[in-house]
Amino acid sequence: MKKEQIIDYVKKHPSAKVKLAVTDIDGVLRGKYISAEKFLSVVDNHFGFCDVVFGWDSSDVAYDNTDYTGWHTGYPDAKATIDLTTFRTIPWENNIPFFLADFKADDDSDLYVCPRRLLKKIAREAEAAGFATVFSQEFEWFNFQETPDSAQAKGYRNLQPLTPGMFGYSILRSTLRNDFFTALFEQLRQFNVPLEGLHTETGPGVYEAAILYTDVTEAADRAVLFKSSVKEIAYKHGIMATFMAKISENLPGCSGHVHQSLWDKKKTKNLFHDEKDPRKMSDIFKSYLAGQLYCIPHLLPMVAPTVNSYKRLVEGAWAPTTITWGIDNRTVAFRALPGGSKSSRLETRVVGSDANPYLAMAACLAAGLYGIRKNLPLKQPATSGNGYRDEKYGRFAKNLYEATRLMRDSKIANDLLGEKFVQHFAQTREWEWRQFGKAVTDWEMKRYFEII
């Protein structure tokens, strides 16, 4: 839609307001309503948005270890700009106009702590190298017949799942709460977050959705909006949705796999496909994959950002533990799908559903581009069979502390993403680990309360 049409829609909407959102470092949407008049006054300029969104954690507790902002700066406004290309209307909210915004520094350069700006920077590098990006993300998540009040009253334990039992790909279970299932598919499409598919996954009340592919920035926008929208639509149906990576040691975790390919600038040729290669993989594909094999272990907190993320990355639970790749192999970290000239792509399976999509896709793309720039050969052989047993090329860090230390001190990470971003992001993950270290868990109470 053209700018003039967007402005006309805002002016004529009976609500006389606009909904705006930005994304914090954890991928959580933070936003506000502003009047139509306010929107019209800032649409060609910028507006102030408190920079505390990069100075606190997902529970609104202020960091005490970051340099960008804090009590030492007074939490001033940052320079936010509305991206008109993100215009949507919210079907479950009277089709109110909605926009995403992101942040610039005072000199109009990319604000280094802004996840969306980081992804845009990496996307420009791909474009400068002659590539068009085609990305998408898929998510698994649990749904419960609870409200925020009831879940909190129960201490988030013994919650009632939307449907009982382990019933993946179930036609039967998708009819049990078909009102919610149908609302997700239809209302997300109306919100311009179109799905390729939606089905039940193994586990009580678990759904999986694949979002339709597009260029990398729009793909990340869709993924961020998908997670928030699912939660909002769920509220309307008396349901709570969670994208935690692992809710129970007895159940599989929830993935956020990123699918990706590079095309020529006109998007007429998939540059990952080579009909003459025995595996149909082009040299570009091989170098891109080699880049991820080499770099992603250095960028792991960007795809596994929470303490809980590493509870998902365990053997035999459909999430990778080893630095491996294979052809259509769901036990490895990097699943190559080199089949057709249109569908050839890489699936990065280490990404969890709790990841910030902007950072996860930035990590994937930056790592792949590194492999192409360095002309890395794909020396590591494909894993055939059980990837959990293929440890020849190493394992991923076992917890957030180990992963963050590796990223913070990594020349690869600092070169690819910039020292200021890496420093800030590492500080936020170190904070997260400290908060976990202070907590007394249910496991400790059960194990030590009586016997010690």
C-alpha positions as CSV (number, residue, x, y, z in Angstrom):
1,M,0.0,0.0,0.0
2,K,1.3,3.5,-0.9
3,K,2.1,6.0,1.8
4,E,-0.9,8.2,0.8
5,Q,-3.2,5.3,1.2
6,I,-1.8,4.3,4.6
7,I,-2.2,7.9,5.9
8,D,-5.8,8.0,4.5
9,Y,-6.6,4.7,6.3
10,V,-5.3,6.1,9.6
11,K,-7.2,9.3,9.2
12,K,-10.5,7.6,8.5
13,H,-10.3,4.8,11.0
14,P,-13.0,5.3,13.7
15,S,-10.6,4.5,16.6
16,A,-8.6,7.7,15.8
17,K,-5.5,5.8,17.1
18,V,-2.6,3.7,15.9
19,K,-0.8,0.8,17.6
20,L,3.0,0.9,17.5
21,A,5.5,-1.7,18.6
22,V,9.3,-2.1,18.9
23,T,11.2,-5.3,19.9
24,D,13.5,-5.5,22.9
25,I,16.7,-7.6,23.1
26,D,14.7,-10.7,24.1
27,G,12.3,-10.4,21.1
28,V,9.4,-9.2,23.2
29,L,7.2,-6.7,21.5
30,R,6.9,-3.4,23.5
31,G,4.6,-0.8,22.3
32,K,1.9,1.8,22.8
33,Y,-1.2,3.4,21.3
34,I,-0.8,6.9,19.9
35,S,-3.4,9.2,18.5
36,A,-3.8,9.5,14.8
37,E,-2.7,13.1,15.1
38,K,0.5,12.1,16.9
39,F,1.1,9.5,14.2
40,L,0.7,12.0,11.4
41,S,3.2,14.4,13.1
42,V,6.0,11.8,13.4
43,V,5.4,9.6,10.3
44,D,8.1,11.5,8.3
45,N,10.4,12.1,11.2
46,H,11.0,10.3,14.5
47,F,9.6,10.0,18.0
48,G,11.0,9.3,21.4
49,F,10.8,5.9,23.0
50,C,12.3,5.2,26.4
51,D,15.6,3.3,25.9
52,V,14.8,1.2,29.0
53,V,13.5,-1.4,26.5
54,F,17.2,-2.2,26.0
55,G,18.0,-1.7,29.7
56,W,15.8,-4.3,31.4
57,D,15.1,-8.0,31.1
58,S,11.9,-9.8,30.1
59,S,10.5,-9.2,33.6
60,D,11.2,-5.5,33.6
61,V,14.1,-5.7,36.0
62,A,16.8,-3.2,35.2
63,Y,20.2,-4.5,34.3
64,D,23.0,-3.4,36.6
65,N,25.8,-4.4,34.2
66,T,25.1,-2.8,30.8
67,D,26.9,0.3,29.4
68,Y,24.3,1.4,26.8
69,T,21.7,2.6,29.3
70,G,20.9,2.4,33.0
71,W,20.6,4.4,36.1
72,H,23.9,6.0,35.1
73,T,22.3,7.5,32.0
74,G,18.9,8.4,33.4
75,Y,17.0,6.2,30.8
76,P,16.5,8.9,28.2
77,D,14.4,8.5,25.0
78,A,15.9,6.8,22.0
79,K,15.2,7.9,18.5
80,A,12.5,5.6,17.1
81,T,11.3,5.6,13.5
82,I,8.1,4.1,12.1
83,D,8.6,1.7,9.2
84,L,5.6,2.2,6.9
85,T,6.3,-1.0,5.0
86,T,5.2,-2.9,8.2
87,F,1.7,-1.5,8.0
88,R,-1.0,-4.0,9.0
89,T,-4.5,-3.9,10.4
90,I,-5.3,-6.1,13.5
91,P,-8.4,-8.2,12.6
92,W,-9.1,-9.2,16.3
93,E,-8.9,-5.5,17.3
94,N,-11.4,-3.7,15.0
95,N,-8.8,-3.6,12.2
96,I,-6.9,-0.9,14.0
97,P,-3.8,0.3,12.1
98,F,-0.5,-1.3,13.3
99,F,3.2,-0.5,12.6
100,L,6.6,-1.7,13.7
101,A,9.2,0.8,14.6
102,D,12.9,0.5,15.2
103,F,15.8,2.7,16.4
104,K,18.5,5.0,15.0
105,A,21.4,6.6,16.7
106,D,21.4,10.4,17.0
107,D,23.5,10.6,13.7
108,D,20.9,8.4,11.9
109,S,23.2,5.4,11.8
110,D,21.9,2.0,13.1
111,L,21.5,1.9,16.8
112,Y,23.8,-1.0,17.7
113,V,21.5,-2.4,20.5
114,C,18.4,-2.6,18.2
115,P,17.9,-6.2,17.0
116,R,15.9,-5.2,13.9
117,R,18.6,-2.7,12.9
118,L,21.2,-5.4,13.3
119,L,19.3,-7.7,10.9
120,K,18.9,-4.9,8.4
121,K,22.6,-4.3,8.5
122,I,23.3,-8.0,7.7
123,A,20.6,-8.0,5.0
124,R,22.3,-5.0,3.3
125,E,25.6,-7.0,3.3
126,A,23.8,-9.8,1.5
127,E,22.3,-7.4,-1.0
128,A,25.7,-5.8,-1.6
129,A,27.2,-9.2,-2.3
130,G,24.5,-9.7,-5.0
131,F,22.1,-11.9,-3.1
132,A,18.4,-11.8,-2.5
133,T,17.4,-13.5,0.8
134,V,14.5,-16.0,1.2
135,F,13.8,-16.9,4.8
136,S,11.1,-18.3,7.0
137,Q,10.7,-19.6,10.5
138,E,8.6,-22.4,11.9
139,F,7.5,-22.6,15.6
140,E,6.3,-25.2,18.0
141,W,4.5,-24.1,21.1
142,F,2.3,-25.3,24.0
143,N,-1.3,-24.2,24.6
144,F,-3.1,-24.3,27.9
145,Q,-6.7,-23.8,29.0
146,E,-5.6,-21.2,31.5
147,T,-5.6,-17.4,32.0
148,P,-2.7,-15.3,33.3
149,D,-4.5,-15.2,36.6
150,S,-5.1,-18.9,36.9
151,A,-1.6,-19.8,35.7
152,Q,0.0,-17.5,38.3
153,A,-2.3,-18.8,41.0
154,K,-1.0,-22.3,40.2
155,G,2.6,-21.2,40.2
156,Y,2.8,-22.2,36.6
157,R,2.6,-25.9,37.7
158,N,-0.1,-28.5,36.8
159,L,-1.6,-26.4,34.0
160,Q,-4.4,-27.8,32.0
161,P,-3.2,-28.5,28.4
162,L,-5.5,-27.6,25.5
163,T,-5.8,-31.2,24.5
164,P,-4.5,-34.4,26.3
165,G,-1.9,-36.9,25.2
166,M,0.9,-37.2,22.6
167,F,-0.9,-36.8,19.3
168,G,1.2,-35.2,16.5
169,Y,-0.2,-34.5,13.1
170,S,-3.7,-35.3,14.5
171,I,-6.7,-34.5,12.4
172,L,-8.8,-35.5,15.3
173,R,-7.2,-33.2,17.9
174,S,-7.3,-30.2,15.5
175,T,-11.1,-30.5,15.7
176,L,-11.3,-30.4,19.5
177,R,-10.7,-26.7,19.7
178,N,-11.2,-25.9,16.1
179,D,-12.4,-22.4,16.9
180,F,-8.9,-21.5,18.1
181,F,-7.2,-23.5,15.4
182,T,-9.2,-21.8,12.6
183,A,-8.9,-18.4,14.1
184,L,-5.1,-18.7,14.1
185,F,-4.9,-19.7,10.4
186,E,-7.4,-17.1,9.2
187,Q,-6.6,-14.1,11.4
188,L,-2.9,-14.4,11.0
189,R,-3.4,-14.4,7.2
190,Q,-5.5,-11.2,7.6
191,F,-2.7,-9.7,9.7
192,N,-0.2,-10.4,6.9
193,V,1.5,-13.2,8.7
194,P,0.5,-16.0,6.3
195,L,1.0,-19.6,7.3
196,E,2.1,-22.4,5.0
197,G,0.9,-25.0,7.4
198,L,-0.5,-25.5,10.9
199,H,-0.9,-28.9,12.7
200,T,-0.7,-30.5,16.1
201,E,2.7,-31.6,17.2
202,T,3.6,-34.4,19.6
203,G,2.8,-33.4,23.2
204,P,-0.3,-32.3,25.1
205,G,-1.7,-29.1,23.5
206,V,1.2,-28.6,21.2
207,Y,0.8,-26.9,17.8
208,E,3.4,-26.3,15.0
209,A,3.1,-23.6,12.4
210,A,5.3,-22.8,9.3
211,I,5.2,-19.2,8.2
212,L,5.3,-18.4,4.5
213,Y,8.8,-17.5,3.2
214,T,9.8,-14.0,2.1
215,D,12.9,-11.7,2.3
216,V,14.8,-11.9,5.6
217,T,13.7,-8.7,7.3
218,E,10.0,-9.3,6.5
219,A,10.4,-12.9,7.5
220,A,11.7,-11.8,11.0
221,D,8.9,-9.3,11.2
222,R,6.4,-12.0,10.5
223,A,8.0,-14.3,13.1
224,V,8.0,-11.7,15.8
225,L,4.4,-10.7,15.1
226,F,3.4,-14.4,14.9
227,K,4.5,-15.1,18.5
228,S,2.8,-12.1,19.9
229,S,-0.3,-12.6,17.8
230,V,-0.7,-16.2,18.8
231,K,-0.7,-15.1,22.4
232,E,-3.3,-12.4,21.7
233,I,-5.6,-14.7,19.7
234,A,-5.2,-17.3,22.4
235,Y,-6.4,-14.8,25.1
236,K,-9.5,-14.2,23.1
237,H,-10.3,-18.0,23.4
238,G,-9.4,-18.4,27.0
239,I,-6.1,-20.0,26.2
240,M,-2.5,-19.3,27.1
241,A,0.3,-20.0,24.6
242,T,3.9,-20.3,25.6
243,F,7.0,-20.4,23.4
244,M,9.4,-21.5,26.2
245,A,12.0,-23.9,24.7
246,K,11.3,-26.6,27.3
247,I,8.4,-26.8,29.7
248,S,8.9,-30.3,31.1
249,E,11.8,-32.7,31.3
250,N,9.4,-35.4,30.2
251,L,8.2,-33.7,27.0
252,P,10.0,-32.6,23.8
253,G,11.1,-29.0,23.6
254,C,9.8,-26.3,21.2
255,S,11.8,-25.4,18.2
256,G,12.0,-22.3,16.0
257,H,13.8,-23.7,13.0
258,V,15.0,-21.1,10.4
259,H,14.7,-22.0,6.7
260,Q,16.9,-20.0,4.4
261,S,18.2,-19.7,0.8
262,L,20.0,-17.2,-1.4
263,W,18.7,-16.2,-4.8
264,D,19.8,-13.9,-7.6
265,K,18.7,-10.3,-7.2
266,K,15.6,-10.8,-9.4
267,K,14.7,-13.9,-7.4
268,T,14.5,-16.0,-10.6
269,K,17.2,-18.4,-9.6
270,N,17.8,-20.3,-6.4
271,L,21.6,-20.0,-5.9
272,F,21.7,-23.0,-3.5
273,H,20.7,-25.4,-6.3
274,D,23.1,-27.1,-8.8
275,E,21.5,-29.7,-11.0
276,K,25.0,-31.0,-12.0
277,D,26.2,-31.7,-8.4
278,P,25.6,-35.2,-7.1
279,R,23.7,-33.8,-4.1
280,K,22.2,-30.9,-6.1
281,M,24.1,-28.5,-3.8
282,S,25.8,-25.5,-5.4
283,D,29.2,-24.2,-4.2
284,I,27.4,-21.2,-2.7
285,F,25.2,-23.5,-0.7
286,K,28.2,-25.5,0.5
287,S,30.2,-22.4,1.6
288,Y,27.1,-21.0,3.3
289,L,26.6,-24.2,5.2
290,A,30.3,-24.4,6.0
291,G,30.0,-20.8,7.4
292,Q,27.2,-21.9,9.7
293,L,29.1,-25.0,10.9
294,Y,32.0,-22.7,11.8
295,C,30.3,-19.6,13.2
296,I,27.0,-20.7,14.9
297,P,28.8,-22.2,17.9
298,H,30.3,-18.7,18.4
299,L,26.8,-17.1,18.1
300,L,24.8,-19.7,20.0
301,P,23.1,-17.3,22.5
302,M,21.5,-15.6,19.6
303,V,19.6,-18.8,18.7
304,A,19.4,-20.2,22.3
305,P,19.1,-17.1,24.4
306,T,17.7,-18.2,27.8
307,V,18.7,-20.5,30.6
308,N,15.8,-22.7,29.5
309,S,17.0,-22.9,25.9
310,Y,19.7,-25.5,26.9
311,K,17.2,-27.8,28.6
312,R,15.8,-28.3,25.0
313,L,19.2,-29.2,23.5
314,V,19.4,-32.7,24.9
315,E,19.7,-36.1,23.2
316,G,16.7,-37.9,21.7
317,A,14.3,-34.9,22.1
318,W,14.3,-33.7,18.4
319,A,16.8,-31.0,19.1
320,P,20.5,-31.1,18.1
321,T,23.4,-31.4,20.5
322,T,26.3,-31.9,18.1
323,I,27.8,-29.6,15.4
324,T,26.6,-31.7,12.5
325,W,24.8,-31.5,9.2
326,G,23.0,-34.0,7.0
327,I,20.7,-34.4,4.0
328,D,17.1,-34.4,5.2
329,N,18.3,-35.6,8.7
330,R,16.3,-34.4,11.7
331,T,18.9,-35.4,14.2
332,V,21.6,-32.9,13.1
333,A,22.0,-29.2,13.7
334,F,21.9,-28.2,10.0
335,R,19.5,-30.0,7.8
336,A,20.2,-29.5,4.1
337,L,17.2,-29.8,1.8
338,P,18.8,-29.5,-1.7
339,G,16.0,-31.2,-3.7
340,G,14.3,-28.9,-6.3
341,S,15.5,-25.8,-8.0
342,K,12.7,-23.8,-6.2
343,S,12.8,-25.5,-2.8
344,S,16.5,-26.0,-2.2
345,R,17.3,-24.5,1.3
346,L,19.0,-25.0,4.6
347,E,17.1,-25.6,7.9
348,T,19.0,-24.4,11.0
349,R,17.6,-26.7,13.6
350,V,19.4,-25.5,16.7
351,V,17.2,-22.4,16.9
352,G,14.6,-22.6,19.7
353,S,11.1,-21.1,19.8
354,D,12.3,-18.7,22.5
355,A,14.8,-17.0,20.3
356,N,14.4,-13.4,19.1
357,P,13.8,-13.9,15.4
358,Y,15.7,-10.8,14.4
359,L,18.8,-12.1,16.2
360,A,18.4,-15.7,15.1
361,M,18.1,-14.8,11.4
362,A,20.9,-12.2,11.7
363,A,23.1,-15.0,13.2
364,C,22.2,-17.5,10.4
365,L,22.7,-15.0,7.6
366,A,25.9,-13.5,8.9
367,A,27.4,-16.9,9.4
368,G,26.4,-18.1,6.0
369,L,27.7,-14.9,4.3
370,Y,31.0,-15.4,6.2
371,G,31.4,-18.8,4.6
372,I,30.8,-17.4,1.2
373,R,33.2,-14.5,1.6
374,K,35.9,-16.8,2.9
375,N,35.1,-19.4,0.2
376,L,35.0,-22.0,2.9
377,P,34.9,-25.5,1.6
378,L,32.4,-28.0,3.0
379,K,35.0,-30.4,4.3
380,Q,32.9,-31.9,7.1
381,P,31.0,-35.0,5.7
382,A,27.3,-35.3,6.0
383,T,26.1,-37.2,9.0
384,S,24.1,-40.3,8.1
385,G,21.9,-41.7,10.8
386,N,22.0,-40.6,14.5
387,G,23.5,-37.1,14.8
388,Y,23.6,-37.4,18.6
389,R,26.3,-40.0,18.3
390,D,28.4,-38.0,15.8
391,E,30.7,-36.0,18.1
392,K,33.8,-35.8,15.9
393,Y,33.3,-32.1,15.1
394,G,32.2,-31.1,18.6
395,R,29.2,-30.3,20.6
396,F,27.4,-27.1,21.4
397,A,27.9,-25.3,24.7
398,K,25.8,-27.0,27.4
399,N,24.4,-23.9,29.1
400,L,23.9,-20.2,28.7
401,Y,27.0,-19.3,30.7
402,E,29.4,-21.3,28.6
403,A,27.8,-20.1,25.3
404,T,27.9,-16.5,26.4
405,R,31.5,-16.6,27.4
406,L,32.4,-18.1,24.1
407,M,30.5,-15.4,22.2
408,R,31.7,-12.5,24.2
409,D,35.4,-13.4,23.6
410,S,35.0,-14.6,20.0
411,K,36.7,-12.7,17.3
412,I,34.2,-14.2,14.8
413,A,31.2,-12.9,16.7
414,N,32.7,-9.4,17.2
415,D,33.8,-9.2,13.5
416,L,30.4,-10.3,12.2
417,L,28.1,-8.4,14.5
418,G,30.2,-5.5,15.8
419,E,32.0,-5.2,19.2
420,K,29.4,-2.9,20.7
421,F,26.5,-5.2,20.0
422,V,28.3,-8.3,21.2
423,Q,29.3,-6.5,24.4
424,H,25.8,-5.4,25.2
425,F,24.2,-8.7,24.2
426,A,26.7,-10.7,26.3
427,Q,26.0,-8.4,29.2
428,T,22.3,-9.1,29.0
429,R,22.9,-12.9,28.9
430,E,25.4,-12.8,31.8
431,W,22.6,-11.0,33.7
432,E,20.2,-13.7,32.8
433,W,22.5,-16.4,34.1
434,R,23.1,-14.5,37.4
435,Q,19.3,-14.3,38.0
436,F,19.0,-18.0,37.5
437,G,21.9,-18.6,39.9
438,K,20.0,-16.9,42.7
439,A,16.8,-18.8,42.2
440,V,15.7,-21.8,44.4
441,T,14.1,-24.2,42.0
442,D,11.4,-26.9,42.6
443,W,14.1,-29.5,41.8
444,E,16.2,-28.3,44.7
445,M,13.3,-28.3,47.1
446,K,12.3,-31.9,46.1
447,R,15.9,-33.2,46.3
448,Y,17.2,-31.5,49.4
449,F,14.4,-30.3,51.6
450,E,14.0,-33.5,53.7
451,I,17.0,-35.6,53.2
452,I,19.9,-33.1,53.6
